[in-house]
Amino acid sequence: MSTPPKNEFERHLPPQNVVAERSVLGSILLQNDAIDEVADFLHSSHFYSDAHHQIYAAILKMREAGLRGIDAVTLAEELDRQQQLEAIGGVRYLLEILESVPHAAHVKYYAEIVRDKWILRSLTNVCTDVLRECYEGTDDTPEILTQAERGIFQILEQQETGAKISMDEILLDTMERINSRLGKEGSISGLSTGFSDLDRQTNGFQPSELVIIAARPSMGKTAFVCNVAEWVSGAGQTGVLIFSLEQSKLELAERFLCIRARLDGHRVRKGQLDPPERDALLRAASELSTIQLFIDDAPGRTVGQISAICRRLKRRNNIGLVIIDYLQLIEPEDKRANREQQIAQTTRRLKGIAKENDLPVIALSQLNRGVELREDKRPRLADLRESGAIEQDADIVMFLHRPEAYNPEDRPGEAEVVVAKHRSGPTGIVNLRWRRESMRFEDYTTFDDHSQFDQLG
């Protein structure tokens, strides 16, 4: 039997299904426990009918108050107390709802229909707002794009349902993850950084982790993450996406060439390369062209834009690592908030990107000037710039420190990676070699123990 065509009035109504709404409410009135099947994803705002919105909100309120006997009579009393009974159609309408379904077995199916219609209405509203902005002739195109992205992202966040919360379901996933590590004795479970001592200290970068790498200017933060990115993608572990908010993609690509070819960056910039060095540069270019490495150098990216690009490349290219250079250059979405609130919102969203895409996110960060004023120049957690939320939201906080930056005679050519916070493991200090001319960090190899896994106080 075909569905009759909609008349002109119905064609212009927002997406809705009033019958499904009545069926949800009727199922709950028939069997109060039915509300537990839908309350985690169905909210009163999802109902199109104002009357249904008020009825469902009243049911939730009664349930939260511990009332078990919710029927047409007790519900009518609650609505009357709130002076809403007549507005929803009185006791007669509640009885009609009660008689609208024979049983409560399909309540979740009805609720999903109601929720899905709300999603379509929400998308319609977002698109309408964006259309209005477009037709009003505003020149702020980036702001319109951000508005569209933010609106759709909020809908995505609110429509999540069916999360695994029972221990038996969670344990199945947990055991699967543990089993994947078995048989890999001597290896790490996360993404290898390319530095053996750092891998042993952190067990690699894990999916869903937010990793903060902080340092004072000119310590080599960008060079360090370029080394990591070149290793991760070059070794075929996974694709890497870099958001370079400070340097252009051409500058960054030049760094990668120098790292891969082990060439003096200063000579490359001056164009003073002998034939063997040119050959090495061409080989490096050929090798880098085959790896899964993506660079976005658009300035002023918001977290919403970063999130959208991550989701797209995760879907299309299955990237497994995101690097952001650097945190303080991300454009705040709420420009009226103070700087500390803006950074807190940004780090929270970056952690959300890591969890949503199930990959590690590395964000570089600046340190405040307090380091320069102390005799001991090694950074501490208190030196993180502008917000304690960085430390709070991060799973790992690492500092990059080169003593020779303050005293050329103090351990020249050496660098420290200070693991100051590690949510799932020990803190400590790992020593590396620093090859300034080729912008390479390397494992610190001597005959002595070359890593210090001292606990940090």
N, C-alpha and C positions, 0 to 999 in steps of 0.2 A: 504494500500500500504506500503510495507516494505521499510525501509531506505537502500539504497545501501551500501555495505561494503566499508569502508575506504581503500584507497590505502596506500602503505607503507609510502609515503611522508606525507599524511594527518595524519597518525597515530602518527607521531613524532612532529606534530605542537603543540604548547602550546594551552591550552583551549582558544577558541575565537569564536565569531559569528559576522563576518563582515557584514552579511545581517542585523542583529539587529542594528549594529552601523549605517549603512546607513539609516535605518528606523528612528532612533532617530533624526538624522540630517535632514532628509527629512521632518519629522513632524514639526520640529522647523521652517524650511524655509517656510512651508505651512502656519503655524500659530505661530507667534512669542510668543504668550502667553504660548505655550506648554513648553517653557523652564522653566517657573515657577513651573511646575509640577515635574521637575526632578533635578533642580539645587542644591537642598539641599542635595542630596545624590550621584549625578553623577558628577564625576570630569573628567577633560580632561585626566588625567593619567590612567583612567579606560579603555580607548580605546586601542585596540590592534594595529590597523592600525595607522601608523605615520601620514598619511594624515588626517584621521578622528580626531586624537588627535589635530592636528593643526587647523582644521576647527572648532571643538567645542571650543577650547581655544579662537579663534578669535570671535566666537559668544558671548561667555561670556564677553569678553572685550568690545564688542560693546554694549551689554546690560547694563553693568556697567556704560558705558559712557552716558547712557540715550537714545540711538538710538532705535527707535521703528520699523522703516521700514527695517528689516533685510531680504533681499532676495538674489538671486543669484548674482545680479548686485552689490549691496552695499557690500556684503560679499567678492566678487572678488576684489573689490577696496581695502578693508581692508587687504586682504591677499597679494595683490600686493604691498601695502605700506610696509608690513613686509617682502617683497621679498620671499614669500612662495607660491605664486599662481602657478607657474610652477611646483613646487615640489609636489603639491597635485593633479596635473592633469589638471590644467587650468579651465577656465569657463565651458568647455564641461563636466568635471566631476561633477561640481556643479549642472549643469542642469540634469545630470543623477540621482544625489541624490534626487533632487527635484521631479523627476518623479517616484521615487522608491516606494512611498506610496500614496494611494488615499486620505487619510485624516489623521488628527493628533490625533484621538480619543484614540489610543492605545500607545501613546508615553511613558507612565509610565511603561507599560508592557515591551516594547522594552528596556527601560533604565535599568530595573531590570535584564534583561538577560545580558546586557553589564556588569553591576556591578557584577553579579554572576560569569561571566567568568573571570573577573579580580581577584575576590577572589580566584578562583581555580588556576589561574596563580601565584598569590602571595604565596599560599600554596605550589605550586610546587617549587618556588624559595627558600622558607624557608627550605623545606625538602631537596632540592638539596644541599644547603649550609651545613646543618647538616650532610648529607651523606658524603660530602667532608671532613668535620672535622673528622668524624668517621674513614674513610678509610685512612686518613693521619697518623693515629696511635697516635694521641695526648693522653696524659694521664689525661688531664684536663676534666674528665667526668662531674663534676658539672657545669663547664662553658658551655659545649655543651648543657646540659639540660636547663640552663638558657637562652642560645641563642635561643633554640627552643621555649621555653615558651614566651620569649620577642617578637619574630617574630610573633607568632600566636596571642598574645595579641594585638599587634599593628593592625593586620588585623581586629580583633574583634572590636576594638575601631573605626576604619574607616568605617566599613560597617553598622553601626547603621543607621536606616532609619525609617520614619513614626512616629517620636516622636509627642506626643500630645502637641500642642502649642496654639490651640484656647481656648479662655476663657470658652466656654460652655463645652468642653471636660474636661478641667482642673477642673472646678467647680463640675462636676459629681463625680470625684475622691475625691475632697476635702469634699463634702457633705457626701460621703460614709464614709470617715474617721471620720468626726465629729459625724455622726449618731452612729458609733460604740462606741463612748464615752458616748452617752446619756444613761440614765438609770443606770449609774454606779456612782451614787452620792457618794462622799466620797472616791472614788478610784482614781487611777492614770491611765493615758493613755498609758504609756510606760512600760518597764520591771521594776519590783520592785527590788530594791537593797537588800531588807531585813532589811533596816534601815528606820523606819517610818518617822523620821524627814528629812532625806535626800530625801526620796521619795516626801515628801510635798514640799521640796525646788526645786527639779528638775522636778517633775511630772514623774519620772522614766526616763530610758534611751530610747530614741525614735529611730525608724528605720532610717537609713542613717546618724546618728550622729557619729561624731568622738569625743570621750571623752578622754581627757588627764588627767591622775592622776600623779602628780609629787611630789617628796619629796627628802630630803637629805637621804643618806644611813642610814639603820637601823631604819627608821621610821615606817616600817611595810607595805610598798607598796604591796609586794607580798601577805602577809597575808590578806590584805584588799580585794584584787581582788579574792583571794581564798574564802573568806567569801561570796562575791557577787556571784561567780560562783556556790558555793555549794548551796546557797539559790535559785538562778534562776533555776538551773537544778533539785535540790532536790524537789522544790515546783511544779515541772511539768510545769513551764512556757514555757520553750523551751530548746533545746540542746545548750551546750556551748563548744566552741573550744578554747583551750589555746595554744599559742605558747610560750613555756618556753625556751628562748634563753640563760638563765643563769643557771638555776637549772635543774637537771635531772628529768625525769618523776617519778622516784622512790622517790626522795626527795619531789617532789610536792604531790605525792600520800600520803606520810607520813603526810604532813601538813593537807591534807583533812581528814585523819583519826583522827588526834588530834582535829581538829575543830569539826567534827561531834560527836566524842565520848567525847569531853570536857576533854581530857587528857593532862597531863603535857608532853610537847614535849621532855623536857630534860630526864624525866624518860623513855619515849619510846625509845629514842636513846640509853640509857644505858641498856635497857632491864630489868629494875627494876619495873615490874608491878605485883600487887597482883591479886588474882583470880577475884575479881569484875572488876578491870580495864581491865583484859584480856577479860572478857565477853563483856565489853563495846566496846573494840576494834573489837571483832568479829562481834558484832551487827552493828557497823559502817561500817565495810568492806562489810557485807551483804547488807546494805542499799545503799551504794555507788555503788555497782556493778550493780544496777538496773537503774541508772540514765543515762541520755544522756550527758556524759561529756567526752571530747576528749582532749588528751594532746600530742602535738608535741614538742619534745625536741631536734630536730636536730639543731646543731649549725650553725651559719652563713647563716641563711635563707635570701634570697632576697625578696623584695616586690613581684616580679613576682611569686616566688614559694609560698609565702603566699597567693597570690590572687588565684592561681590555686587550692590549697588545700581548700580554703574557698568555691570556686565555686563547687568543687566536694562534699564536705560534706553538703553544702546547698542543692544540688540536691538529694543526697542519704539519708541524715539524717535530713534535714530541720533544721539545726542549726539556732539559732536566736540571738546569741551573740558571738563575737570574742574578745579575750583578748590577748594582746601582751606584754610580759615581757622580755625585755623592748625596747623602741624605738631606743636608741643609739646602740644597739647590732645587729640591722638589717644590713645585708651586703649591702653596697651601690652598685648600678648597674653601676654607672659611677665612677670608682675609680680615674679618673683624676681630677674630680671636687673638689673644696675645701670643707671642712667639712660642712660649713653652707649651701652650695648649695646641698650637699648630703642629709642633714636632710630635707631641703625644698622639694626636690624631693620625699623623703620618705613619709612625712606627706601628701603631695598632693595625692600620690598614695593610702595611707591608707584611705583618705576621699573618693577616688574613689571606693575602695573596699566596704566601707559602703553603698554608693549610689547604686553601681551595684548589691549588694546582698540584699539591703533593710533591713539592720540590723545595730545595734550599734556596733562600734568598739572601744574598750577601749585600749589605749596604755599607758603603764607606762613610765615615763621619769625622768631623773636625773635633779637636780638643780645645779647651779653653786655655788661656795664657798662664794659668796657675803653674803649669809645668815649668815654664821658663823662670819662675821666681824661686823655685826650690833648688836646694843643692843636689838632691837626688832627682834627676830628670826622667827617671823611668815612670811612665804614666800609671795612673790609678783610676778606678771606677769613678771617683769623685771629679775627675777631670773631664768627663763627658760633657760636651757643650750643650747648653740650653734646656736640657730636660732630663729628669730622672726616669722618665718613661722609656728612654732608650735602653737603660739597664734593665728595667722591669719587663719589657716586652721581648727582649732578645733572649735566645736560647744559649748563644755563645757570644761573648764579648772578648775581642782580641785587640791588643795594642801593638803597633809596629814601632820599634825603638832602635835607633842607630846612635851609639855613644859618640861616634866621630862627628856627628852633626853639631855637637856642642864643644868638642875638643878633638881636633884632627889627629891627635896622638893617642886618643883613647880607643883602643881596639879597632883600628882602621880596617875597612873591608868586612866588618862583622855587623850583623843585625840580630835583634831579638824579636820573637813573636811572644808576647806576654798573654797567655790565656788567663784572663782575670775572672771570667765567669764561664762556667760550663754546667748547664742544667743537668746533664746526664753523665757527667764524668769529672775527672780531676782538673784542677787548675795547675798552672805551671809555666815555665819559660822554656822555649825552644830556640836554639841558636841556628842562624843561617849565615851563609856567605852572601855578600852583596857585591855584584859586578857592576859598578856604576856605568862604565862605558857602554855596555850592552843592555843595561837595565834589567839584568837577570838576578834573581835570588836563587841560591842553590843550597843543597844540603851541606851542613858544616861537617866536613870530614877531617878528623885528626886521629891520632892514635889513642887519644884520651876519650873518656865518655863525653860526647859532644851534645848532650841535651840535659837540661836541668829540669827534672820533673818535681821541683820543690812546690809544696803547697803554699799558696799565697794567702796571707792572713787577711 
